[in-house]
């Protein structure tokens, strides 16, 4: 399980992240989402636990059968592929065409199918509703304004059937948390080894933005490659998210979990929470219906 620590606080981290090569090799600035095969490899160890938790959450919190699923910000499609393999009807939305092309090839290679949509997760329209949706590992925080975040939640709510759920995973920033943090891990497949360093470069609590750098060291038998990518994420505390949720009254908070994905051990949404998985459910409309009317 990956963990976020104070910078320099992880024993052996320099070796895990590439040791002296990190300092000596020039790095290439890239958008790391343009490298979906590396993204996939970096997070593949989380897939089984996430899928197991999602299926358990559908069974525990969804009112009615679950067949059709949506992943906004699906990226390389780890979860789209894994859930399609379990027989779910999948829809994935992403604005990165390279990632979607990679996902389509992967699905075709495995004899699976999913509806893939090139577009933003801030505002979208689907031809049919879904039974449940999910968005994990901070993808939601790429929506950098309150309006974009609210629009996203409303879009998801509009496409969920009554009693359907949205599983949303993100890091919250406790008020007393260190603003200097670093996460390091390694992964491998076949002859390819990947070392990853995710570091917070700057934090602006007033603007609710933090800048992060993702550094990748890729080793293959024929090549050693170092890549770096910087991006912004929106900051949330428990209070921030509760406030945002009040602007989308069709969604209710059912339960809260952490990244250990233990379905029988819900947590409380407090200022002490960091790794956070929220279970949001579509309410039955009170009086006049709102938003998009979807048919099944």
C-alpha positions as CSV (number, residue, x, y, z in Angstrom):
1,X,0.0,0.0,0.0
2,X,1.5,3.4,-1.0
3,X,1.8,6.0,1.7
4,X,2.5,9.7,1.9
5,X,5.2,10.7,4.3
6,X,7.2,13.8,5.2
7,X,9.9,14.4,2.7
8,X,12.9,12.2,3.4
9,X,11.0,10.2,5.9
10,X,11.0,6.9,4.2
11,X,13.8,4.5,4.9
12,X,15.6,3.3,1.8
13,X,13.6,5.7,-0.4
14,X,16.7,6.9,-2.4
15,X,17.4,3.3,-3.4
16,X,13.8,2.7,-4.3
17,X,13.6,5.8,-6.4
18,X,16.8,5.1,-8.4
19,X,19.6,6.0,-6.1
20,X,22.5,8.0,-7.6
21,X,21.0,7.8,-11.1
22,X,18.4,10.3,-9.9
23,X,21.0,13.0,-9.4
24,X,23.2,12.2,-12.5
25,X,20.7,11.6,-15.3
26,X,18.9,14.5,-17.0
27,X,15.2,14.2,-16.9
28,X,12.7,14.8,-19.7
29,X,9.7,17.1,-18.9
30,X,6.5,15.3,-20.1
31,X,2.8,15.0,-19.3
32,X,3.0,11.6,-17.6
33,X,-0.6,10.9,-18.6
34,X,0.8,10.6,-22.1
35,X,2.6,7.4,-20.9
36,X,-0.4,5.2,-19.9
37,X,1.7,2.0,-19.9
38,X,3.9,3.5,-17.2
39,X,0.9,4.9,-15.3
40,X,-0.7,1.5,-15.5
41,X,2.4,-0.2,-14.2
42,X,2.8,2.3,-11.3
43,X,-0.7,1.6,-9.9
44,X,-1.3,-2.0,-10.9
45,X,-0.7,-3.4,-7.4
46,X,-3.7,-1.4,-6.2
47,X,-6.1,-2.8,-8.8
48,X,-7.2,-6.0,-7.0
49,X,-7.9,-4.3,-3.7
50,X,-9.8,-1.4,-5.5
51,X,-12.0,-3.8,-7.5
52,X,-12.7,-6.0,-4.5
53,X,-13.8,-2.9,-2.6
54,X,-15.9,-1.4,-5.4
55,X,-17.8,-4.7,-5.9
56,X,-18.4,-4.9,-2.1
57,X,-19.6,-1.3,-2.1
58,X,-22.0,-1.9,-4.9
59,X,-23.5,-4.8,-3.0
60,X,-23.6,-2.9,0.3
61,X,-24.8,0.5,-0.7
62,X,-26.6,0.3,-4.1
63,X,-30.3,-0.1,-4.0
64,X,-31.0,-2.5,-6.8
65,X,-28.9,-4.5,-9.2
66,X,-25.6,-3.1,-10.6
67,X,-24.8,-3.7,-14.2
68,X,-23.7,-0.4,-15.9
69,X,-20.7,1.5,-14.5
70,X,-19.1,4.9,-15.2
71,X,-15.5,5.9,-14.5
72,X,-14.8,9.6,-15.2
73,X,-11.1,10.3,-15.6
74,X,-10.5,6.6,-16.5
75,X,-7.0,7.2,-17.8
76,X,-5.2,3.9,-18.8
77,X,-8.3,2.0,-17.8
78,X,-7.0,-0.4,-15.1
79,X,-10.3,-0.5,-13.4
80,X,-12.4,-0.3,-16.6
81,X,-10.6,-3.4,-17.9
82,X,-10.8,-5.3,-14.6
83,X,-14.5,-4.6,-14.1
84,X,-15.4,-5.3,-17.8
85,X,-13.7,-8.7,-17.2
86,X,-16.2,-9.3,-14.4
87,X,-19.1,-8.7,-16.8
88,X,-20.0,-5.1,-16.0
89,X,-21.1,-2.8,-18.8
90,X,-18.4,-0.1,-18.7
91,X,-18.2,3.6,-19.7
92,X,-15.0,5.5,-19.4
93,X,-14.4,9.2,-19.9
94,X,-11.0,10.9,-20.3
95,X,-9.6,14.0,-22.0
96,X,-6.3,12.3,-22.9
97,X,-6.6,10.6,-26.3
98,X,-3.4,8.7,-25.9
99,X,-4.7,7.0,-22.7
100,X,-8.0,6.2,-24.4
101,X,-6.2,4.7,-27.4
102,X,-4.1,2.6,-25.1
103,X,-7.2,1.4,-23.2
104,X,-9.0,0.5,-26.4
105,X,-6.1,-1.6,-27.6
106,X,-6.0,-3.4,-24.2
107,X,-9.7,-4.1,-24.3
108,X,-9.5,-5.4,-27.8
109,X,-6.5,-7.6,-27.0
110,X,-8.5,-9.2,-24.1
111,X,-11.7,-9.6,-26.0
112,X,-13.5,-7.0,-23.8
113,X,-15.7,-4.1,-24.6
114,X,-16.4,-0.6,-23.1
115,X,-17.8,2.6,-24.3
116,X,-14.9,5.2,-24.3
117,X,-15.6,8.9,-24.5
118,X,-13.1,11.6,-25.2
119,X,-14.1,14.6,-23.0
120,X,-13.8,16.4,-19.8
121,X,-15.1,15.0,-16.5
122,X,-16.2,18.5,-15.5
123,X,-19.2,18.4,-17.8
124,X,-20.5,15.4,-19.9
125,X,-23.7,13.9,-21.1
126,X,-24.3,10.2,-21.6
127,X,-27.0,8.6,-23.7
128,X,-28.1,6.4,-20.8
129,X,-27.9,6.4,-17.0
130,X,-25.6,4.3,-14.9
131,X,-26.1,2.2,-11.8
132,X,-22.8,3.3,-10.1
133,X,-19.7,5.4,-10.8
134,X,-16.3,5.6,-9.3
135,X,-13.2,7.8,-9.4
136,X,-10.2,6.9,-7.4
137,X,-6.7,8.2,-6.5
138,X,-7.2,12.0,-6.6
139,X,-8.4,12.2,-10.2
140,X,-11.2,14.4,-8.9
141,X,-8.7,16.9,-7.5
142,X,-7.6,17.7,-11.1
143,X,-10.7,19.9,-11.2
144,X,-9.1,23.0,-10.0
145,X,-12.1,25.3,-9.2
146,X,-15.2,25.0,-7.1
147,X,-17.4,25.5,-10.1
148,X,-15.7,22.6,-12.0
149,X,-15.9,20.3,-9.0
150,X,-19.6,21.2,-8.4
151,X,-20.4,20.7,-12.1
152,X,-18.7,17.3,-12.0
153,X,-20.6,16.0,-9.0
154,X,-23.9,17.3,-10.6
155,X,-23.1,15.5,-13.8
156,X,-22.5,12.3,-12.0
157,X,-25.6,12.7,-10.0
158,X,-27.7,13.5,-13.1
159,X,-26.6,10.2,-14.7
160,X,-26.9,8.0,-11.6
161,X,-30.2,6.2,-11.1
162,X,-32.0,6.6,-7.8
163,X,-30.2,4.6,-5.2
164,X,-27.0,4.3,-7.3
165,X,-23.7,5.3,-5.7
166,X,-20.6,7.2,-6.6
167,X,-17.3,6.0,-5.0
168,X,-14.9,8.9,-4.8
169,X,-11.3,8.5,-3.6
170,X,-9.0,11.5,-2.8
171,X,-6.4,12.7,-0.3
172,X,-7.7,15.3,2.1
173,X,-5.3,17.7,3.7
174,X,-5.6,17.9,7.5
175,X,-5.2,21.4,8.9
176,X,-2.0,20.5,10.8
177,X,-0.5,18.3,8.0
178,X,3.0,19.0,6.8
179,X,3.1,20.9,3.5
180,X,6.2,19.0,2.4
181,X,5.4,15.5,1.5
182,X,6.9,12.8,-0.6
183,X,5.7,9.4,-1.7
184,X,8.0,6.8,-3.3
185,X,7.5,3.3,-4.6
186,X,8.6,0.9,-7.3
187,X,6.9,-1.6,-9.7
188,X,7.9,-4.0,-12.4
189,X,6.6,-6.2,-15.1
190,X,8.8,-8.6,-17.1
191,X,12.1,-6.9,-17.8
192,X,10.7,-3.4,-17.1
193,X,11.3,-1.7,-13.7
194,X,9.7,1.5,-12.7
195,X,10.7,3.7,-9.8
196,X,8.3,6.5,-8.9
197,X,8.7,9.6,-6.7
198,X,5.7,11.9,-6.1
199,X,6.7,15.1,-4.3
200,X,4.7,18.1,-3.2
201,X,6.6,21.2,-4.5
202,X,4.4,24.0,-3.2
203,X,1.1,24.4,-1.3
204,X,-1.2,27.4,-1.3
205,X,-3.9,26.9,1.3
206,X,-5.6,30.2,0.5
207,X,-6.0,29.4,-3.2
208,X,-6.5,25.7,-2.3
209,X,-3.9,24.5,-4.8
210,X,-0.8,22.4,-4.5
211,X,1.9,21.7,-7.2
212,X,3.3,18.2,-7.4
213,X,6.1,16.6,-9.4
214,X,6.0,13.0,-10.6
215,X,9.4,11.6,-11.4
216,X,9.8,8.3,-13.1
217,X,12.9,6.2,-13.6
218,X,12.3,3.5,-16.2
219,X,14.8,0.6,-16.6
220,X,14.7,-1.9,-19.4
221,X,17.5,-4.2,-20.6
222,X,18.2,-1.7,-23.4
223,X,17.4,1.7,-22.0
224,X,17.4,3.8,-18.8
225,X,15.0,6.7,-19.0
226,X,14.1,9.5,-16.6
227,X,10.8,11.5,-16.9
228,X,9.3,14.2,-14.9
229,X,5.8,15.8,-14.9
230,X,4.4,18.6,-12.8
231,X,0.7,19.4,-12.3
232,X,-1.7,21.1,-9.9
233,X,-4.3,19.5,-7.6
234,X,-7.1,21.2,-5.7
235,X,-6.8,21.0,-1.9
236,X,-9.6,19.7,0.2
237,X,-10.2,19.3,3.9
238,X,-13.1,17.4,5.4
239,X,-14.9,20.8,5.8
240,X,-14.3,21.8,2.2
241,X,-15.8,18.6,0.9
242,X,-18.8,18.7,3.2
243,X,-19.4,22.3,2.0
244,X,-19.1,21.3,-1.7
245,X,-21.5,18.4,-1.2
246,X,-24.3,20.7,0.1
247,X,-24.3,22.3,-3.4
248,X,-25.4,19.0,-5.0
249,X,-28.4,18.0,-2.8
250,X,-29.2,15.0,-4.9
251,X,-26.2,13.2,-3.5
252,X,-26.0,12.0,0.1
253,X,-22.9,10.8,2.0
254,X,-23.4,7.2,3.1
255,X,-20.1,6.2,4.6
256,X,-16.3,7.0,4.5
257,X,-13.4,4.7,4.3
258,X,-9.6,4.9,4.0
259,X,-7.2,3.5,1.4
260,X,-7.0,0.1,3.2
261,X,-10.4,-0.6,1.5
262,X,-11.9,-2.5,4.4
263,X,-15.6,-2.5,3.6
264,X,-16.6,-3.5,7.2
265,X,-14.6,-0.7,8.8
266,X,-16.1,2.7,7.9
267,X,-14.5,5.8,9.3
268,X,-15.7,9.3,10.3
269,X,-15.2,12.2,8.0
270,X,-13.1,14.4,10.3
271,X,-10.3,16.9,9.9
272,X,-7.9,14.0,10.8
273,X,-8.8,12.1,7.7
274,X,-6.2,12.0,4.9
275,X,-6.6,9.0,2.5
276,X,-10.3,9.1,2.0
277,X,-12.9,7.1,0.0
278,X,-16.4,8.5,0.1
279,X,-19.6,6.6,-0.7
280,X,-22.2,9.0,-2.2
281,X,-25.7,7.9,-3.1
282,X,-28.3,9.4,-5.4
283,X,-31.3,10.4,-3.3
284,X,-34.9,9.9,-4.3
285,X,-36.2,13.3,-5.6
286,X,-38.1,15.3,-3.1
287,X,-40.9,17.0,-5.0
288,X,-39.9,18.4,-8.3
289,X,-37.2,16.4,-10.2
290,X,-33.9,18.2,-11.0
291,X,-31.3,17.9,-13.8
292,X,-31.1,15.4,-16.6
293,X,-33.8,12.8,-16.9
294,X,-32.1,9.5,-17.9
295,X,-33.8,6.4,-19.1
296,X,-32.7,2.8,-18.6
